[in-house]
Amino acid sequence: MEKPILDAKLLEGVRVLILEDEFLIAMDVEQLCRDYGAADVQIRRSLEELGPDPLASIGFDVAVVDMRLGGTSTLDFARGLFEAGIPFVFATGYADLDEFATSFPGVEVVGKPYLGTDLVGALGTALARRRS
């Protein structure tokens, strides 16, 4: 099955948070988001970089969340996003995806390695769900 071509401005004006501890992956995702029109892209390589209360002053519209940052689980942070209604996608290399589907219904999981269009498409879907 052929993938649909994504609108080059799918993320136009959107502020994106990337939680990714692998530097090169984070840089690739940042460029990918900018290529699709993101207004601002913030990279955080650890939860500590988000501060003591990361949801207190949300400075992004959508997030890409790796399941583990430097060995630390991001599931509590993701739960906060989910409960606050902030759109996000998981980008992870972990194989047990059933846990995500049960704990985070409707949140897309993009498995690593992934195609850039798969990730951007998932971000677009997450944003569309929030708007509807």
TORMI-455219 format. One record per atom (N, C-alpha, C): x, y, z; atom name. Coordinates in nm, 4 decimals, m for minus. Atoms other than C-alpha are relative to their C-alpha. Layout:
// residues N
+----------+----------+----------+------+
!       px !       py !       pz ! name !
+----------+----------+----------+------+
!        X !        Y !        Z !   CA !
...
+----------+----------+----------+------+
// end
This chain:
// residues 132
+----------+----------+----------+------+
!       px !       py !       pz ! name !
+----------+----------+----------+------+
!   0.0839 !  m0.1178 !   0.0000 !    N !
!   0.0000 !   0.0000 !   0.0000 !   CA !
!   0.0885 !   0.1243 !   0.0000 !    C !
!  m0.0782 !  m0.1215 !   0.0140 !    N !
!   0.1363 !   0.3377 !  m0.1005 !   CA !
!  m0.0401 !   0.1015 !   0.1060 !    C !
!   0.0261 !  m0.1017 !  m0.1021 !    N !
!   0.1698 !   0.6069 !   0.1660 !   CA !
!  m0.0473 !   0.1286 !  m0.0672 !    C !
!   0.0435 !  m0.1270 !   0.0574 !    N !
!  m0.0145 !   0.9335 !   0.1064 !   CA !
!   0.1121 !   0.1029 !   0.0075 !    C !
!  m0.0975 !  m0.1088 !  m0.0019 !    N !
!   0.1966 !   1.2362 !   0.0216 !   CA !
!  m0.0479 !   0.1024 !   0.1021 !    C !
!   0.0363 !  m0.0942 !  m0.1053 !    N !
!   0.2031 !   1.4736 !   0.3172 !   CA !
!   0.0106 !   0.1435 !  m0.0489 !    C !
!  m0.0038 !  m0.1425 !   0.0279 !    N !
!   0.1289 !   1.8425 !   0.2897 !   CA !
!   0.1293 !   0.0568 !   0.0577 !    C !
!  m0.1286 !  m0.0563 !  m0.0429 !    N !
!   0.4623 !   2.0288 !   0.3095 !   CA !
!  m0.0153 !   0.1000 !   0.1137 !    C !
!   0.0235 !  m0.0962 !  m0.1083 !    N !
!   0.3014 !   2.2702 !   0.5567 !   CA !
!  m0.0825 !  m0.0619 !   0.1122 !    C !
!   0.0793 !   0.0720 !  m0.0995 !    N !
!   0.1481 !   2.0047 !   0.7822 !   CA !
!   0.0215 !   0.0526 !   0.1417 !    C !
!  m0.0319 !  m0.0489 !  m0.1341 !    N !
!   0.3216 !   2.1494 !   1.0884 !   CA !
!   0.0173 !   0.1520 !   0.0038 !    C !
!  m0.0193 !  m0.1443 !   0.0080 !    N !
!   0.3055 !   2.5146 !   0.9840 !   CA !
!  m0.0507 !   0.0708 !   0.1258 !    C !
!   0.0333 !  m0.0788 !  m0.1178 !    N !
!   0.3116 !   2.7434 !   1.2864 !   CA !
!  m0.0017 !  m0.0772 !   0.1302 !    C !
!   0.0081 !   0.0862 !  m0.1172 !    N !
!   0.3297 !   2.4508 !   1.5292 !   CA !
!   0.1314 !   0.0040 !   0.0773 !    C !
!  m0.1171 !   0.0086 !  m0.0887 !    N !
!   0.5652 !   2.4427 !   1.8282 !   CA !
!   0.0133 !  m0.1446 !   0.0447 !    C !
!  m0.0221 !   0.1427 !  m0.0237 !    N !
!   0.7180 !   2.0972 !   1.8729 !   CA !
!   0.1046 !  m0.0200 !   0.1093 !    C !
!  m0.0970 !   0.0445 !  m0.0989 !    N !
!   0.8888 !   1.9431 !   2.1741 !   CA !
!   0.0467 !  m0.1383 !  m0.0410 !    C !
!  m0.0582 !   0.1303 !   0.0302 !    N !
!   1.1258 !   1.6555 !   2.1001 !   CA !
!   0.0719 !  m0.0485 !   0.1250 !    C !
!  m0.0681 !   0.0638 !  m0.1119 !    N !
!   1.2190 !   1.4321 !   2.3933 !   CA !
!   0.0753 !  m0.1197 !  m0.0563 !    C !
!  m0.0829 !   0.1032 !   0.0640 !    N !
!   1.5048 !   1.2260 !   2.2549 !   CA !
!   0.1421 !   0.0130 !   0.0520 !    C !
!  m0.1354 !  m0.0068 !  m0.0555 !    N !
!   1.8372 !   1.1366 !   2.4147 !   CA !
!   0.1096 !  m0.0286 !  m0.1025 !    C !
!  m0.0986 !   0.0230 !   0.1049 !    N !
!   2.0103 !   1.0315 !   2.0915 !   CA !
!   0.0142 !   0.1279 !  m0.0833 !    C !
!  m0.0225 !  m0.1309 !   0.0602 !    N !
!   2.1639 !   1.3526 !   1.9559 !   CA !
!  m0.0327 !   0.0033 !  m0.1494 !    C !
!   0.0212 !  m0.0024 !   0.1453 !    N !
!   2.1613 !   1.2623 !   1.5858 !   CA !
!  m0.1466 !  m0.0201 !  m0.0371 !    C !
!   0.1432 !   0.0194 !   0.0252 !    N !
!   1.8025 !   1.1360 !   1.5958 !   CA !
!  m0.0750 !   0.1292 !   0.0293 !    C !
!   0.0663 !  m0.1252 !  m0.0370 !    N !
!   1.6930 !   1.4528 !   1.7739 !   CA !
!   0.0209 !   0.1077 !  m0.1053 !    C !
!  m0.0293 !  m0.0996 !   0.1024 !    N !
!   1.8648 !   1.6699 !   1.5149 !   CA !
!  m0.0750 !  m0.0298 !  m0.1296 !    C !
!   0.0749 !   0.0385 !   0.1199 !    N !
!   1.7071 !   1.4745 !   1.2287 !   CA !
!  m0.1482 !   0.0335 !   0.0147 !    C !
!   0.1419 !  m0.0286 !  m0.0228 !    N !
!   1.3600 !   1.5066 !   1.3827 !   CA !
!  m0.0246 !   0.1503 !   0.0010 !    C !
!   0.0137 !  m0.1465 !   0.0013 !    N !
!   1.4140 !   1.8785 !   1.4407 !   CA !
!  m0.0062 !   0.0507 !  m0.1440 !    C !
!  m0.0021 !  m0.0455 !   0.1392 !    N !
!   1.5029 !   1.9311 !   1.0740 !   CA !
!  m0.1254 !  m0.0437 !  m0.0733 !    C !
!   0.1219 !   0.0522 !   0.0612 !    N !
!   1.2129 !   1.7145 !   0.9628 !   CA !
!  m0.1205 !   0.0881 !   0.0353 !    C !
!   0.1113 !  m0.0857 !  m0.0438 !    N !
!   0.9677 !   1.9224 !   1.1694 !   CA !
!   0.0090 !   0.1377 !  m0.0653 !    C !
!  m0.0173 !  m0.1310 !   0.0648 !    N !
!   1.1139 !   2.2447 !   1.0300 !   CA !
!  m0.0334 !  m0.0094 !  m0.1490 !    C !
!   0.0305 !   0.0192 !   0.1420 !    N !
!   1.0885 !   2.1057 !   0.6760 !   CA !
!  m0.1507 !  m0.0006 !  m0.0255 !    C !
!   0.1461 !   0.0036 !   0.0130 !    N !
!   0.7150 !   2.0600 !   0.7358 !   CA !
!  m0.0664 !   0.1216 !   0.0635 !    C !
!   0.0561 !  m0.1284 !  m0.0379 !    N !
!   0.6704 !   2.4150 !   0.8642 !   CA !
!  m0.0064 !   0.0337 !   0.1470 !    C !
!   0.0055 !  m0.0293 !  m0.1436 !    N !
!   0.7154 !   2.3951 !   1.2427 !   CA !
!   0.0597 !   0.1372 !   0.0288 !    C !
!  m0.0443 !  m0.1349 !  m0.0347 !    N !
!   0.7508 !   2.7432 !   1.3899 !   CA !
!   0.1148 !  m0.0023 !   0.1004 !    C !
!  m0.1010 !   0.0090 !  m0.1041 !    N !
!   0.9634 !   2.6348 !   1.6843 !   CA !
!   0.0163 !  m0.1466 !   0.0357 !    C !
!  m0.0275 !   0.1375 !  m0.0394 !    N !
!   1.1308 !   2.3087 !   1.7783 !   CA !
!   0.0957 !   0.0038 !   0.1180 !    C !
!  m0.0832 !   0.0082 !  m0.1199 !    N !
!   1.2670 !   2.2422 !   2.1260 !   CA !
!   0.0431 !  m0.1445 !   0.0189 !    C !
!  m0.0516 !   0.1338 !  m0.0270 !    N !
!   1.4902 !   1.9439 !   2.1950 !   CA !
!   0.0392 !  m0.0061 !   0.1472 !    C !
!  m0.0409 !   0.0267 !  m0.1374 !    N !
!   1.5240 !   1.8059 !   2.5456 !   CA !
!   0.0494 !  m0.1433 !   0.0033 !    C !
!  m0.0612 !   0.1332 !   0.0000 !    N !
!   1.7540 !   1.5106 !   2.6051 !   CA !
!  m0.0186 !  m0.0726 !   0.1326 !    C !
!   0.0314 !   0.0631 !  m0.1281 !    N !
!   1.6417 !   1.4422 !   2.9626 !   CA !
!  m0.1226 !   0.0693 !   0.0584 !    C !
!   0.1164 !  m0.0602 !  m0.0662 !    N !
!   1.3350 !   1.5026 !   3.1771 !   CA !
!   0.0419 !   0.1162 !   0.0895 !    C !
!  m0.0491 !  m0.1073 !  m0.0866 !    N !
!   1.5469 !   1.7185 !   3.4072 !   CA !
!   0.0081 !   0.1328 !  m0.0751 !    C !
!  m0.0082 !  m0.1223 !   0.0799 !    N !
!   1.5892 !   1.9681 !   3.1221 !   CA !
!  m0.1347 !   0.0704 !  m0.0119 !    C !
!   0.1331 !  m0.0605 !   0.0056 !    N !
!   1.2128 !   2.0295 !   3.1384 !   CA !
!  m0.0327 !   0.0789 !   0.1258 !    C !
!   0.0231 !  m0.0720 !  m0.1244 !    N !
!   1.2371 !   2.1647 !   3.4931 !   CA !
!  m0.0827 !  m0.0818 !   0.0973 !    C !
!   0.0671 !   0.0759 !  m0.1051 !    N !
!   1.0656 !   2.0624 !   3.8155 !   CA !
!  m0.1476 !  m0.0297 !  m0.0274 !    C !
!   0.1413 !   0.0210 !   0.0328 !    N !
!   0.7101 !   2.0967 !   3.6803 !   CA !
!  m0.0183 !   0.0235 !  m0.1496 !    C !
!  m0.0060 !  m0.0193 !   0.1446 !    N !
!   0.7311 !   2.0385 !   3.3049 !   CA !
!  m0.1315 !   0.0394 !  m0.0656 !    C !
!   0.1281 !  m0.0341 !   0.0605 !    N !
!   0.3588 !   2.0848 !   3.2412 !   CA !
!  m0.0536 !   0.1354 !   0.0465 !    C !
!   0.0485 !  m0.1265 !  m0.0562 !    N !
!   0.3267 !   2.4106 !   3.4371 !   CA !
!  m0.0071 !   0.1105 !  m0.1053 !    C !
!   0.0005 !  m0.1042 !   0.1026 !    N !
!   0.4174 !   2.6330 !   3.1458 !   CA !
!   0.0320 !  m0.0636 !  m0.1340 !    C !
!  m0.0170 !   0.0701 !   0.1269 !    N !
!   0.3650 !   2.4426 !   2.8250 !   CA !
!   0.0378 !   0.1004 !  m0.1080 !    C !
!  m0.0459 !  m0.0870 !   0.1072 !    N !
!   0.5613 !   2.6047 !   2.5456 !   CA !
!   0.0016 !  m0.0721 !  m0.1336 !    C !
!   0.0034 !   0.0757 !   0.1239 !    N !
!   0.4717 !   2.3576 !   2.2718 !   CA !
!  m0.1428 !  m0.0451 !  m0.0272 !    C !
!   0.1329 !   0.0438 !   0.0421 !    N !
!   0.1700 !   2.2349 !   2.0767 !   CA !
!  m0.0119 !  m0.1510 !  m0.0126 !    C !
!  m0.0025 !   0.1446 !   0.0199 !    N !
!   0.2712 !   1.8731 !   2.0165 !   CA !
!   0.1395 !  m0.0496 !   0.0384 !    C !
!  m0.1295 !   0.0537 !  m0.0428 !    N !
!   0.5477 !   1.6440 !   2.1406 !   CA !
!   0.0281 !  m0.1347 !  m0.0645 !    C !
!  m0.0517 !   0.1308 !   0.0398 !    N !
!   0.7564 !   1.3536 !   2.0173 !   CA !
!   0.0699 !  m0.0534 !   0.1244 !    C !
!  m0.0498 !   0.0510 !  m0.1279 !    N !
!   0.8272 !   1.1383 !   2.3231 !   CA !
!   0.0648 !  m0.1368 !  m0.0191 !    C !
!  m0.0688 !   0.1290 !  m0.0044 !    N !
!   1.0910 !   0.8659 !   2.3362 !   CA !
!  m0.0362 !  m0.0636 !   0.1343 !    C !
!   0.0449 !   0.0671 !  m0.1221 !    N !
!   0.9927 !   0.6055 !   2.5945 !   CA !
!   0.1026 !   0.0062 !   0.1128 !    C !
!  m0.1048 !  m0.0060 !  m0.1012 !    N !
!   1.3271 !   0.6187 !   2.7724 !   CA !
!   0.1025 !   0.1048 !  m0.0411 !    C !
!  m0.1049 !  m0.0993 !   0.0205 !    N !
!   1.5723 !   0.9031 !   2.8079 !   CA !
!   0.1130 !  m0.0315 !   0.0961 !    C !
!  m0.1132 !   0.0333 !  m0.0860 !    N !
!   1.9107 !   0.7942 !   2.9368 !   CA !
!  m0.0353 !  m0.1030 !   0.1057 !    C !
!   0.0392 !   0.1042 !  m0.0939 !    N !
!   1.7502 !   0.4930 !   3.1034 !   CA !
!  m0.1176 !   0.0359 !   0.0888 !    C !
!   0.1126 !  m0.0453 !  m0.0821 !    N !
!   1.4708 !   0.6966 !   3.2655 !   CA !
!  m0.1291 !  m0.0063 !  m0.0806 !    C !
!   0.1287 !   0.0109 !   0.0665 !    N !
!   1.1113 !   0.6200 !   3.1768 !   CA !
!  m0.0655 !   0.1374 !  m0.0144 !    C !
!   0.0733 !  m0.1257 !   0.0230 !    N !
!   0.9069 !   0.9040 !   3.0260 !   CA !
!  m0.1510 !  m0.0216 !   0.0143 !    C !
!   0.1427 !   0.0310 !  m0.0054 !    N !
!   0.5724 !   0.7348 !   3.0915 !   CA !
!  m0.0785 !   0.0912 !   0.0939 !    C !
!   0.0702 !  m0.0931 !  m0.0893 !    N !
!   0.4819 !   0.9608 !   3.3868 !   CA !
!  m0.0214 !   0.1351 !  m0.0685 !    C !
!   0.0137 !  m0.1247 !   0.0752 !    N !
!   0.5488 !   1.2675 !   3.1716 !   CA !
!  m0.1077 !  m0.0150 !  m0.1071 !    C !
!   0.0998 !   0.0257 !   0.1037 !    N !
!   0.3445 !   1.1144 !   2.8888 !   CA !
!  m0.1399 !  m0.0062 !   0.0602 !    C !
!   0.1302 !   0.0054 !  m0.0676 !    N !
!   0.0606 !   1.0425 !   3.1339 !   CA !
!  m0.0500 !   0.1418 !   0.0278 !    C !
!   0.0378 !  m0.1391 !  m0.0230 !    N !
!   0.0623 !   1.4128 !   3.2285 !   CA !
!  m0.0482 !   0.0680 !  m0.1269 !    C !
!   0.0425 !  m0.0546 !   0.1289 !    N !
!   0.0427 !   1.5123 !   2.8619 !   CA !
!  m0.1380 !  m0.0530 !  m0.0374 !    C !
!   0.1248 !   0.0652 !   0.0370 !    N !
!  m0.2379 !   1.2635 !   2.8021 !   CA !
!  m0.1167 !   0.0572 !   0.0804 !    C !
!   0.1064 !  m0.0509 !  m0.0879 !    N !
!  m0.4421 !   1.3831 !   3.1008 !   CA !
!  m0.0306 !   0.1468 !  m0.0255 !    C !
!   0.0196 !  m0.1425 !   0.0299 !    N !
!  m0.3906 !   1.7481 !   3.0015 !   CA !
!  m0.0546 !   0.0221 !  m0.1411 !    C !
!   0.0518 !  m0.0125 !   0.1365 !    N !
!  m0.5083 !   1.6764 !   2.6465 !   CA !
!   0.0996 !   0.0587 !  m0.0980 !    C !
!  m0.1049 !  m0.0521 !   0.0877 !    N !
!  m0.1756 !   1.7778 !   2.4928 !   CA !
!   0.0412 !  m0.1104 !  m0.0971 !    C !
!  m0.0306 !   0.1052 !   0.0968 !    N !
!  m0.1134 !   1.5871 !   2.1697 !   CA !
!   0.1479 !  m0.0373 !  m0.0023 !    C !
!  m0.1370 !   0.0485 !   0.0105 !    N !
!   0.1950 !   1.3722 !   2.1409 !   CA !
!  m0.0018 !  m0.1351 !  m0.0692 !    C !
!  m0.0206 !   0.1336 !   0.0548 !    N !
!   0.3319 !   1.0627 !   1.9744 !   CA !
!   0.1208 !  m0.0603 !   0.0695 !    C !
!  m0.1175 !   0.0705 !  m0.0483 !    N !
!   0.5684 !   0.8011 !   2.1052 !   CA !
!   0.0851 !  m0.0360 !  m0.1202 !    C !
!  m0.0965 !   0.0476 !   0.0986 !    N !
!   0.8807 !   0.7363 !   1.8981 !   CA !
!   0.0964 !  m0.0881 !   0.0787 !    C !
!  m0.0747 !   0.0899 !  m0.0860 !    N !
!   1.0424 !   0.4284 !   2.0428 !   CA !
!   0.0500 !  m0.1222 !  m0.0744 !    C !
!  m0.0533 !   0.1239 !   0.0545 !    N !
!   1.2510 !   0.1251 !   1.9667 !   CA !
!  m0.0477 !  m0.1213 !   0.0772 !    C !
!   0.0488 !   0.1115 !  m0.0796 !    N !
!   1.0726 !  m0.0875 !   2.2263 !   CA !
!  m0.1082 !  m0.0757 !  m0.0736 !    C !
!   0.0874 !   0.0854 !   0.0801 !    N !
!   0.8794 !  m0.3789 !   2.0861 !   CA !
!  m0.1377 !  m0.0227 !   0.0611 !    C !
!   0.1284 !   0.0294 !  m0.0633 !    N !
!   0.5972 !  m0.4219 !   2.3421 !   CA !
!  m0.0923 !   0.1207 !  m0.0106 !    C !
!   0.0848 !  m0.1160 !   0.0259 !    N !
!   0.3504 !  m0.1772 !   2.1938 !   CA !
!  m0.1395 !  m0.0140 !   0.0590 !    C !
!   0.1317 !   0.0195 !  m0.0605 !    N !
!   0.0428 !  m0.3299 !   2.3617 !   CA !
!  m0.0182 !   0.0883 !   0.1229 !    C !
!   0.0058 !  m0.0841 !  m0.1195 !    N !
!   0.1251 !  m0.1394 !   2.6810 !   CA !
!  m0.0414 !   0.1429 !  m0.0367 !    C !
!   0.0335 !  m0.1350 !   0.0428 !    N !
!   0.1019 !   0.1897 !   2.4913 !   CA !
!  m0.1475 !   0.0104 !  m0.0365 !    C !
!   0.1386 !  m0.0026 !   0.0462 !    N !
!  m0.2324 !   0.1059 !   2.3321 !   CA !
!  m0.0972 !  m0.0042 !   0.1167 !    C !
!   0.0867 !   0.0118 !  m0.1165 !    N !
!  m0.3834 !   0.0139 !   2.6678 !   CA !
!   0.0058 !   0.1253 !   0.0869 !    C !
!  m0.0174 !  m0.1140 !  m0.0902 !    N !
!  m0.2408 !   0.3020 !   2.8720 !   CA !
!  m0.0261 !   0.1349 !  m0.0651 !    C !
!   0.0129 !  m0.1268 !   0.0711 !    N !
!  m0.2614 !   0.5700 !   2.6029 !   CA !
!  m0.0856 !  m0.0188 !  m0.1255 !    C !
!   0.0842 !   0.0237 !   0.1178 !    N !
!  m0.5606 !   0.5017 !   2.3768 !   CA !
!  m0.0023 !   0.1205 !  m0.0940 !    C !
!   0.0025 !  m0.1060 !   0.1002 !    N !
!  m0.5491 !   0.6998 !   2.0555 !   CA !
!   0.1339 !   0.0657 !  m0.0261 !    C !
!  m0.1332 !  m0.0581 !   0.0199 !    N !
!  m0.1822 !   0.7954 !   2.0925 !   CA !
!   0.0785 !  m0.0918 !  m0.0925 !    C !
!  m0.0744 !   0.0808 !   0.0963 !    N !
!   0.0216 !   0.6789 !   1.7948 !   CA !
!   0.1405 !  m0.0300 !   0.0502 !    C !
!  m0.1361 !   0.0432 !  m0.0302 !    N !
!   0.3433 !   0.4862 !   1.8419 !   CA !
!   0.0705 !  m0.0216 !  m0.1326 !    C !
!  m0.0803 !   0.0134 !   0.1204 !    N !
!   0.6039 !   0.5214 !   1.5707 !   CA !
!   0.1262 !  m0.0752 !   0.0411 !    C !
!  m0.1131 !   0.0839 !  m0.0376 !    N !
!   0.8591 !   0.2427 !   1.5957 !   CA !
!   0.1283 !   0.0412 !  m0.0686 !    C !
!  m0.1321 !  m0.0287 !   0.0555 !    N !
!   1.2279 !   0.3091 !   1.5478 !   CA !
!   0.0567 !  m0.1276 !  m0.0584 !    C !
!  m0.0191 !  m0.1181 !   0.0841 !    N !
!   1.3709 !   0.3057 !   1.2945 !   CA !
!  m0.1284 !   0.0299 !  m0.0777 !    C !
!   0.1227 !  m0.0401 !   0.0678 !    N !
!   1.0945 !   0.5015 !   1.1253 !   CA !
!   0.0323 !   0.0900 !  m0.1180 !    C !
!  m0.0104 !  m0.0955 !   0.1097 !    N !
!   1.0409 !   0.6956 !   0.8083 !   CA !
!  m0.0433 !   0.1367 !   0.0521 !    C !
!   0.0361 !  m0.1351 !  m0.0419 !    N !
!   1.0257 !   1.0710 !   0.8545 !   CA !
!  m0.1455 !   0.0311 !  m0.0279 !    C !
!   0.1401 !  m0.0270 !   0.0329 !    N !
!   0.6890 !   1.0810 !   0.6797 !   CA !
!  m0.0947 !  m0.0687 !   0.0968 !    C !
!   0.0839 !   0.0673 !  m0.0999 !    N !
!   0.5503 !   0.8292 !   0.9298 !   CA !
!  m0.0096 !   0.0843 !   0.1265 !    C !
!  m0.0004 !  m0.0819 !  m0.1210 !    N !
!   0.6541 !   1.0507 !   1.2205 !   CA !
!  m0.0800 !   0.1285 !  m0.0201 !    C !
!   0.0722 !  m0.1248 !   0.0268 !    N !
!   0.5256 !   1.3729 !   1.0641 !   CA !
!  m0.1494 !  m0.0277 !  m0.0154 !    C !
!   0.1409 !   0.0369 !   0.0142 !    N !
!   0.2008 !   1.1997 !   0.9667 !   CA !
!  m0.0655 !  m0.0251 !   0.1350 !    C !
!   0.0518 !   0.0260 !  m0.1347 !    N !
!   0.1558 !   1.0817 !   1.3267 !   CA !
!  m0.0184 !   0.1299 !   0.0773 !    C !
!   0.0148 !  m0.1304 !  m0.0663 !    N !
!   0.2160 !   1.4359 !   1.4555 !   CA !
!  m0.1226 !   0.0739 !  m0.0538 !    C !
!   0.1168 !  m0.0621 !   0.0601 !    N !
!  m0.0414 !   1.5684 !   1.2091 !   CA !
!  m0.1299 !  m0.0602 !   0.0504 !    C !
!   0.1185 !   0.0686 !  m0.0520 !    N !
!  m0.2922 !   1.3071 !   1.3257 !   CA !
!  m0.0270 !   0.0402 !   0.1450 !    C !
!   0.0150 !  m0.0401 !  m0.1411 !    N !
!  m0.2286 !   1.3945 !   1.6923 !   CA !
!  m0.0563 !   0.1406 !   0.0102 !    C !
!   0.0507 !  m0.1376 !  m0.0009 !    N !
!  m0.2859 !   1.7638 !   1.6221 !   CA !
!  m0.1455 !   0.0059 !  m0.0471 !    C !
!   0.1374 !   0.0017 !   0.0529 !    N !
!  m0.6014 !   1.6913 !   1.4203 !   CA !
!  m0.0982 !  m0.0525 !   0.1044 !    C !
!   0.0863 !   0.0538 !  m0.1059 !    N !
!  m0.7459 !   1.4850 !   1.7060 !   CA !
!  m0.0294 !   0.1049 !   0.1056 !    C !
!   0.0191 !  m0.1045 !  m0.1015 !    N !
!  m0.6932 !   1.7726 !   1.9474 !   CA !
!  m0.0966 !   0.1058 !  m0.0518 !    C !
!   0.0851 !  m0.1049 !   0.0574 !    N !
!  m0.8647 !   2.0150 !   1.7107 !   CA !
!  m0.1447 !  m0.0426 !  m0.0176 !    C !
!   0.1371 !   0.0459 !   0.0255 !    N !
!  m1.1686 !   1.7942 !   1.6594 !   CA !
!  m0.0800 !  m0.0250 !   0.1268 !    C !
+----------+----------+----------+------+
// end
